[in-house]
Amino acid sequence: MTEPAEVTTPVTSPIDRLLRIMARLRDRDTGCDWDRAQTFTTIAPYTIEEAYEVSDAIERGDMSALKEELGDLLLQVVFHARMAEEHGLFDFTAVADAISAKMEARHPHIFGHAAEGDQSREERWESLKADERAAKGATSALDGVALALPALMRAEKLQKRAARQGFDWPDPAGPAAKVLEELDELATAETDAQRLDEAGDLLFAAVNLVRAHRLAPEDALRHANAKFERRFRGMEALAAARGQTFAELSLDQQDALWNDVKASELRETP
């Protein structure tokens, strides 16, 4: 008697499973109403949010959360790719192929036969990216700096692009003087439009000054945010421990609490 042939279930990769789930969710007849209603525009804010949540998990050192947030970010890529496929534009495979080709092209010393040469890694990387932008029809060194970037990060990128063309201060003294100049101009602005203009110039100049000290403005501001939050919470806790309601204290009393918290931090710093 012949034994029946063993039936094997095809092994499905996790990414194939995810692609099928998204296709099912977007099915016009049996899919999810919310998922079917989405467009590139409506999904874009979620994509940005998920990228920030990835960064937040890294900042907190929470690897379990990082795994989850990376999955959420991957879902956003799959979502956009599925919508593009429905419009006959491209699919997920094309996205993966495109980034693979880009990474190989940007590392010719790894995947090709080119020698590393005398350029630094950063110089070589920027040169290759500039070639890519030129191939796409770029006419300015500033082309390709995404408008959707956070303003602080975009300011830094614009300044770095300009600096590669020689338009940059030789040392921190120049941008430091510019910050003082912009402070004066903001103080003397007479209309809301003027104040908006000068406030923007001041912030842009501050980014330039921080960059001149070889610091990432985004990192510096994140550090300042964390310090302010830590100290403010410390003031609230100190006021509560003294039987005080923080919001009812005078500004001088609150400032004294700030100095107490700051001094306590300095004493604890090795």
Buried (B, 14 or more C-beta within 10 A) or exposed (E): EEEEEEEEEEEEEEEEEBBEBBBEBBEEEEBEEEBEEBEEEEBEEBBBEBBEBBEEBBEEEEEEBBEBBBEBBBBBBBBBBBBBBEEEEBBBEEBEEEEEEEEEEBBBEEEEEEEEEEEEEEEBEBBBEBEBBEEEEBEEBEEBBEEEBEEBBBBBBBBBBBBBEEEBBEEBEBBBEBBEEBBEBBEEBEEEEEBEBBBBBBBBBBBBBBBBEEEBBBEBBBEEEEEEEEBBEBBBEBBEEEEBEBEEBEEEBBEBBBEBBBEEEEEEEE
